[in-house]
Amino acid sequence: MVVERIEFDSEKHSSVEEDHEQKLWTNLQAASWETSITSGFFQSLYADTCWYLYRLMKEYKLNTMMEVGCGTGQIIEATSNMIDQSEGIEFIGLDINPKFIERCKKSSSGQVNFHVADGTKLQAWSTIMLKPRERRTLVLCVNNTLSIMPEEIRPRCVHQMRAVAGPNGLVFLSYWNGRKFRDGLMQYYKRNPQLCGSFEMAEQDFERRKLMTNSGYTSHWPLEYEVESMLRCYGVPIKDILEVKVVGNGIFATLRGCKPNTISML
């Protein structure tokens, strides 16, 4: 088995952390993020996401759940607590922000294993770090996290998630619902300037549903047809996009996994 090298030539390749948005996420304090998605505007979406993940695990008889960009761990922790420990399901939370992972480990119930990891190197990380077993994996990236990542690495992250899920697994992505963009600006971002910075409503791009704050942070809130178009542009075959649906303040997308050597348009 050939494992991709994690090291790279810094003179030839720009680091993920050199991207401004990624720096904001990497340096964000855990306390700033921790309660922002479990109360207020996104409270119902938080519950909807956990129940949807629970249903996927049960319906497809999956035995591993891996969250990419887990933040402070609420989603995977809450879902793990909904599943009987006797079922032997393995829960793994990954994030590029060491402060988030440190907070996760301190507050964890013990069912989830948390690690610092890069979403563009999931195959290499999984090969090195996970014990061999016959896995049927659900890989998830929720709460618009994929849209926070630099645009140039999103196709690679999706391909890596599908490869780690494998042909017997699934990938679950969730985005903020573009039809709720104005409400989200007023009820979420305006009330949580510590997350991404302050902004003026008059300067926002309501036609494209794209937020830009004074700190340089940007966030795109797509519509469901845009989610499907983006996934196809990332190289996901239409037959492997199982579902794209609006759920309250979010958009949920479920994809089939793929073989690690599947060619992708990256």
C-alpha positions in Angstrom: 0.0 0.0 0.0 1.3 3.4 -0.9 0.8 6.1 1.7 0.8 9.7 0.5 3.6 11.7 2.2 2.4 14.2 4.7 5.6 16.4 4.3 5.8 18.8 1.5 8.1 21.4 0.1 7.0 24.7 1.6 8.8 26.6 -1.1 6.7 25.0 -3.9 3.4 24.6 -2.2 1.5 27.1 -0.1 0.3 25.8 3.3 -3.4 25.6 4.1 -2.7 27.8 7.0 -1.4 30.6 4.8 -5.0 31.2 3.6 -6.5 34.1 5.6 -9.8 32.4 6.3 -8.0 29.3 7.5 -5.8 31.3 9.8 -9.0 32.8 11.4 -10.3 29.3 12.0 -7.0 27.9 13.2 -6.6 30.8 15.7 -10.2 31.0 16.8 -10.6 30.4 20.6 -12.7 27.4 21.5 -14.9 29.3 23.9 -16.0 31.7 21.2 -17.4 28.9 19.0 -18.6 26.4 21.7 -22.1 27.7 22.4 -22.8 29.6 19.1 -24.3 26.6 17.3 -26.1 24.9 20.1 -28.3 27.9 21.1 -30.1 30.7 19.3 -30.4 30.7 15.5 -28.9 27.3 14.8 -30.3 25.4 17.8 -32.9 23.6 15.7 -30.4 22.7 13.0 -28.0 21.3 15.7 -30.8 18.9 16.8 -31.8 18.1 13.1 -28.2 17.3 12.3 -27.7 14.9 15.2 -30.9 13.0 14.4 -30.1 12.8 10.7 -26.7 11.3 11.5 -28.2 8.9 13.9 -30.6 7.7 11.2 -27.8 7.3 8.6 -25.8 5.2 11.0 -28.7 2.9 11.8 -30.2 2.7 8.3 -26.8 1.8 6.6 -25.5 -0.2 9.5 -22.3 1.8 9.7 -19.7 1.1 12.4 -17.4 4.2 12.2 -18.2 7.9 12.4 -15.5 10.4 11.5 -16.1 14.2 11.7 -13.8 16.5 9.7 -13.7 20.0 11.2 -15.4 18.9 14.4 -14.9 22.3 16.1 -15.5 21.8 19.8 -17.2 18.5 19.2 -20.8 19.0 20.1 -22.3 17.3 17.0 -20.3 14.1 17.2 -20.5 14.0 21.0 -24.3 14.4 21.0 -24.7 11.8 18.2 -22.4 9.3 20.0 -24.6 9.6 23.1 -27.6 8.6 21.1 -26.1 5.3 20.1 -25.7 2.3 22.5 -22.1 1.7 23.4 -22.6 -2.0 23.0 -22.9 -1.6 19.3 -19.1 -1.1 19.1 -19.2 2.0 16.9 -16.0 4.0 16.7 -16.3 7.8 16.9 -13.4 10.0 15.6 -13.4 13.8 15.7 -10.7 15.7 13.7 -9.9 19.4 13.5 -7.0 21.5 12.3 -7.3 23.9 15.4 -5.3 22.4 18.3 -7.3 24.6 20.8 -10.5 23.0 19.7 -9.2 19.5 20.1 -7.8 20.3 23.5 -11.2 21.5 24.6 -12.9 18.4 23.0 -10.6 16.1 25.0 -11.3 17.9 28.3 -15.1 17.9 27.9 -15.5 14.5 26.1 -17.7 11.8 27.5 -15.0 9.3 26.5 -16.8 7.8 23.5 -15.1 10.0 20.9 -11.4 10.0 20.1 -10.3 13.5 19.1 -7.2 14.3 17.1 -5.6 17.3 15.3 -5.6 16.5 11.6 -5.7 18.1 8.1 -8.8 17.4 5.9 -6.6 17.3 2.8 -4.6 14.4 4.1 -7.3 12.1 5.5 -6.3 8.9 3.7 -2.7 9.2 4.9 -3.9 10.0 8.5 -6.4 7.1 8.5 -3.8 4.6 7.3 -1.3 5.6 9.9 -3.5 6.3 12.9 -6.5 3.9 12.7 -6.4 0.3 13.8 -7.2 -2.1 10.9 -10.8 -3.3 10.9 -13.6 -3.9 8.4 -15.0 -0.4 8.4 -18.3 1.0 7.1 -17.6 4.6 7.7 -19.7 7.8 7.8 -17.4 10.8 7.2 -19.1 14.1 7.9 -18.3 17.8 7.6 -21.1 19.9 9.0 -22.1 23.5 9.9 -20.9 25.0 6.6 -17.3 24.0 7.5 -16.5 23.1 3.9 -17.4 26.6 2.8 -15.1 28.1 5.4 -12.2 26.2 3.9 -10.1 27.8 1.1 -11.9 27.2 -2.2 -8.8 25.6 -3.8 -8.7 22.7 -1.2 -12.4 21.9 -1.1 -12.4 19.4 -4.0 -9.4 17.6 -2.4 -11.2 17.5 1.0 -14.3 16.0 -0.5 -12.4 13.4 -2.5 -10.4 12.5 0.6 -13.6 12.1 2.7 -15.1 9.9 0.0 -12.0 7.7 -0.2 -11.8 7.3 3.6 -15.6 6.4 3.6 -14.9 3.8 1.0 -17.4 2.1 -1.3 -19.3 0.7 1.7 -19.6 4.1 3.4 -21.1 7.5 3.1 -20.1 11.2 3.3 -22.5 13.7 4.9 -22.1 17.4 4.3 -24.2 20.3 5.7 -24.3 23.9 4.6 -26.1 27.0 5.8 -29.4 27.5 3.9 -29.0 30.4 1.5 -32.7 31.2 1.8 -32.0 32.0 5.5 -29.1 34.3 4.7 -30.5 37.6 5.9 -31.9 36.0 9.1 -28.5 34.4 9.7 -26.7 37.7 9.4 -29.0 39.4 11.9 -29.6 36.5 14.4 -26.2 34.8 14.3 -23.3 36.8 12.9 -24.4 40.1 14.3 -24.8 38.5 17.8 -21.5 36.7 17.6 -18.9 39.2 16.3 -16.2 37.4 18.4 -16.4 34.5 15.9 -15.6 36.2 12.5 -15.6 40.0 13.1 -18.1 42.8 12.7 -19.7 43.9 9.4 -22.1 46.3 7.8 -25.4 45.0 6.5 -25.3 47.4 3.5 -22.0 46.0 2.3 -23.1 42.4 2.1 -23.7 40.5 -1.2 -27.4 39.5 -0.8 -27.6 38.3 -4.4 -24.9 35.7 -4.0 -25.6 35.3 -0.3 -22.0 35.9 0.7 -20.9 37.4 4.0 -17.7 39.4 4.3 -16.6 40.8 7.7 -14.1 43.5 8.6 -11.6 40.8 9.6 -11.6 39.4 6.1 -13.7 36.4 6.9 -16.1 35.2 4.1 -19.0 32.7 4.2 -21.2 31.6 1.3 -24.7 30.4 2.0 -25.7 28.3 -1.0 -29.1 27.1 -2.4 -29.6 23.3 -2.8 -29.0 23.4 -6.6 -25.7 25.2 -6.0 -24.7 22.5 -3.5 -25.2 19.8 -6.2 -23.4 21.9 -8.8 -20.4 22.4 -6.5 -20.2 18.7 -5.7 -20.2 17.8 -9.4 -17.5 20.4 -10.0 -15.5 18.7 -7.2 -15.6 15.5 -9.2 -18.4 13.7 -7.5 -20.4 11.7 -10.1 -24.1 12.5 -10.2 -24.9 8.8 -9.4 -23.0 9.1 -6.1 -24.9 12.2 -4.9 -27.7 10.3 -3.1 -29.6 13.3 -1.7 -29.5 17.1 -1.4 -32.3 18.5 0.7 -33.3 21.6 2.7 -33.7 21.0 6.4 -34.7 24.1 8.3 -31.7 26.5 8.4 -29.4 24.0 6.7 -28.9 22.0 3.5 -28.0 18.3 3.9 -26.1 16.4 1.2 -25.4 12.7 1.4 -22.8 11.1 -0.9 -21.5 7.6 -1.6 -17.9 6.9 -0.7 -15.5 5.7 -3.3 -12.5 3.5 -3.7 -9.2 5.2 -2.7 -7.8 5.1 -6.2 -10.9 6.5 -7.9 -10.0 9.2 -10.4 -11.4 12.6 -9.4 -11.5 15.9 -11.3 -9.3 17.9 -9.0 
